[in-house]
Amino acid sequence: MSRLPFRILFAVYPGMTQLDFTGPHQFLSRMPGSETIVASLIGGAVPSEGLVFADTRRLSDVAGCDLLCVPGGLNALDVALDDAFVAEIRRLGGGARYVTSVCTGSLILGAAGLLHGKRAACHWAWRHLLPLFGAIPDEGRVVRDGRVFTGGGVTAGIDFALTVLAEIAGAEVAQTLQLGLEYAPAPPFTSGRPETASPKILAGYRDQIAPLLTRREAQAREAAASLSLIS
């Protein structure tokens, strides 16, 4: 009797940051003995930041998965207030062996009640919102707490995927895929973290996102309040 494939599910939504999804997908979909599913709330085409992903399945049609991954996006907290989407994440995450996210996807996991008491990563600019969902913010690029794996902002999704691959398929498989995809980052600048960016660059980025902060913080509090009514 053949073993069932390890089922990986990416739960996507309109407006997500496409690299949060495509980075991990590129690696995880190549894991031996696995099956990768991409699903959204209503199925069909899902627009992201500049790209449209076609033929996604409906989340309600997916009975379960071994690994659930939720990507982030600037609108992640809009999604965290979508009761139907969050209910599917809660259902699927409840039965998964691994519950995972990239970037602000952890805020959606939080809204689904899947991060209570767990250490979790998030994009640095929104990490401070995690405690509203009972999570413990962690500055790590990839953070594991039990069955929960979370990646930091956007590009951390590739490091996250390699960490998950090593856990599930072994370090040799992860390293072989890393070699095949020639993942050997050597960025020309050191501005990828607030701790290493110049004060000028950091201040400019903070000014850029400042108009979003008040709204996103209010949304996070609303989503957390909704969660407390369910708990």
C-alpha atoms as one frame of an Amber mdcrd trajectory, in Angstrom:
protein
   0.000   0.000   0.000   1.432   3.382  -0.999   1.685   6.167   1.566  -0.473
   9.230   1.120   1.437  12.316  -0.028   2.301  14.981   2.511  -0.332  17.621
   1.782   0.809  21.264   1.727  -1.878  23.926   1.558  -1.284  27.594   0.756
  -4.309  29.653   1.798  -4.205  32.732  -0.432  -6.329  35.853  -0.741  -6.660
  38.946  -2.937  -4.039  41.572  -2.216  -1.448  39.260  -0.663   2.245  39.939
  -1.184   3.050  37.488  -3.940   6.617  36.691  -2.777   5.252  35.642   0.620
   3.520  32.902  -1.351   5.744  32.215  -4.356   9.031  32.072  -2.419   7.979
  29.241  -0.095   5.915  27.604  -2.843   8.968  27.319  -5.097  10.775  25.290
  -2.449   8.037  23.386  -0.647   6.327  22.227  -3.837   9.506  20.310  -4.704
   9.522  18.291  -1.502   9.560  14.562  -2.368   6.358  12.719  -1.570   4.306
  15.865  -1.261   1.241  17.394  -2.875   0.792  21.173  -2.992  -2.651  22.793
  -3.035  -3.390  26.477  -3.520  -6.821  27.520  -2.280  -8.729  30.716  -1.622
 -12.062  31.533  -0.062 -14.133  31.403  -3.260 -11.649  29.697  -5.587 -10.702
  30.816  -9.066  -8.391  33.713  -9.833  -6.693  35.557  -6.967  -4.995  38.905
  -7.663  -1.902  39.730  -5.657   0.480  42.684  -5.845   0.892  42.768  -9.616
   0.246  39.092 -10.379  -2.925  37.030 -10.697  -2.957  33.372  -9.666  -5.524
  31.314 -11.558  -7.521  28.188 -10.782  -7.228  28.167  -7.002  -9.459  25.725
  -5.178 -12.064  26.726  -2.617 -10.870  26.415   0.952 -14.149  24.806   1.964
 -13.489  22.014  -0.547 -10.201  21.068   1.144 -10.898  18.491   3.816  -7.557
  18.877   5.548  -3.821  19.258   5.165  -0.550  18.306   6.817   0.913  21.793
   6.540  -1.031  25.043   6.325   0.769  28.170   5.149  -0.738  31.667   5.168
   1.162  34.416   3.330   1.070  38.048   4.375   0.159  41.276   2.667  -0.405
  44.928   3.410  -4.092  44.029   3.690  -3.575  41.070   6.024  -5.629  42.716
   8.759  -8.504  43.282   6.339  -8.386  39.526   5.812  -8.131  38.945   9.568
 -11.565  40.584   9.810 -13.067  38.324   7.149 -14.994  35.872   9.310 -15.388
  33.290   6.562 -11.688  33.216   5.652 -10.583  33.142   9.280 -13.025  30.316
  10.034 -11.439  28.207   7.285  -7.952  28.936   8.624  -9.104  27.948  12.115
 -10.629  24.701  10.790  -7.673  23.708   8.634  -5.061  24.814  11.145  -6.759
  22.887  13.897  -6.191  19.612  12.076  -2.802  20.301  10.485   0.467  18.827
  11.706   2.172  22.154  11.017   0.671  25.641  11.108   2.806  28.210   9.323
   2.897  31.727   7.948   5.118  34.282   6.267   5.294  37.981   7.133   1.939
  39.415   8.299   0.304  36.063   7.667   1.002  35.455  11.357  -1.575  38.128
  12.194  -4.169  36.068  10.317  -3.115  32.961  12.238  -3.470  35.036  15.382
  -6.980  36.127  14.440  -7.844  32.452  13.960  -6.729  31.697  17.512  -3.767
  29.584  16.423  -0.971  31.565  18.076  -2.151  31.947  21.672   0.859  31.510
  23.942   3.137  30.865  20.957   6.285  32.699  19.947   5.854  34.060  16.455
   7.606  36.130  13.813   6.124  38.850  11.644   7.335  41.704   9.463   9.195
  43.999  11.868   6.870  46.953  11.254   3.780  45.021  12.397   5.305  42.607
  14.926   4.081  44.711  17.850   0.491  43.719  16.999   1.027  40.015  17.768
   0.397  40.307  21.541  -3.166  41.419  20.798  -3.766  37.802  19.747  -2.002
  36.295  22.730   1.183  35.602  20.757   4.722  36.351  21.901   6.565  38.461
  19.302   9.977  37.118  18.322  12.550  39.032  16.259  13.829  35.852  14.612
  13.821  35.523  10.842  12.274  32.079  11.261  10.628  31.099  14.532   9.425
  27.684  15.638   7.210  27.027  18.627   5.981  23.445  18.631   4.041  22.795
  15.445   3.970  26.493  14.562   6.577  27.864  12.146   6.480  31.558  11.266
   8.694  33.596   8.969   9.535  37.281   9.202   9.024  39.770   6.413   8.593
  38.664   2.797  12.024  37.308   1.780  12.239  35.398   5.070   9.758  33.049
   3.412  12.605  31.251   1.638  14.559  30.710   4.862  11.285  29.615   6.444
  10.706  27.084   3.640  14.185  25.604   4.017  13.685  25.296   7.777  10.392
  23.484   7.252  11.923  21.247   4.576  14.714  20.230   6.942  12.146  19.408
   9.628   9.927  17.293   7.398  12.196  15.833   4.715  15.623  16.162   6.323
  18.525  18.572   6.069  20.010  16.801   3.048  16.836  17.279   0.997  16.647
  20.928   2.061  20.266  21.556   1.130  19.887  19.795  -2.213  16.912  21.977
  -3.108  18.830  25.050  -1.957  21.665  24.093  -4.298  19.341  23.342  -7.206
  17.631  26.713  -6.825  21.002  28.423  -6.179  19.811  30.183  -3.070  22.985
  31.951  -1.976  21.871  35.456  -0.974  24.462  38.207  -1.159  22.525  41.483
  -1.070  24.281  44.631  -2.294  23.034  46.592   0.729  22.648  45.951   4.452
  19.321  47.772   4.780  17.161  44.659   5.075  16.562  45.009   8.820  15.760
  48.081  10.917  18.831  47.286  13.030  21.152  47.532  10.020  19.442  50.142
   7.835  20.733  53.684   7.974  18.725  56.139  10.105  17.708  58.009   6.949
  16.360  54.887   5.205  14.587  53.687   8.343  12.961  57.070   8.942  11.845
  57.268   5.311  10.212  53.856   5.461   8.497  54.650   8.746   7.099  57.820
   7.177   5.882  55.743   4.239   3.866  53.336   6.366   2.751  55.857   9.001
  -0.659  56.464   7.356  -1.400  52.737   7.646  -0.410  52.286  11.272  -3.437
  53.758  13.002  -5.880  51.877  10.791  -4.019  48.570  11.061  -3.751  48.821
  14.831  -7.503  49.471  15.076  -8.182  46.473  12.822  -5.942  44.245  14.909
  -7.821  45.236  18.065 -11.140  44.559  16.337  -9.985  41.128  15.159  -8.658
  40.310  18.620 -11.965  41.351  20.189 -13.833  39.053  17.794 -11.499  36.223
  18.733 -12.172  36.726  22.424 -15.893  36.307  21.791 -15.244  32.906  20.192
 -12.732  31.664  22.771
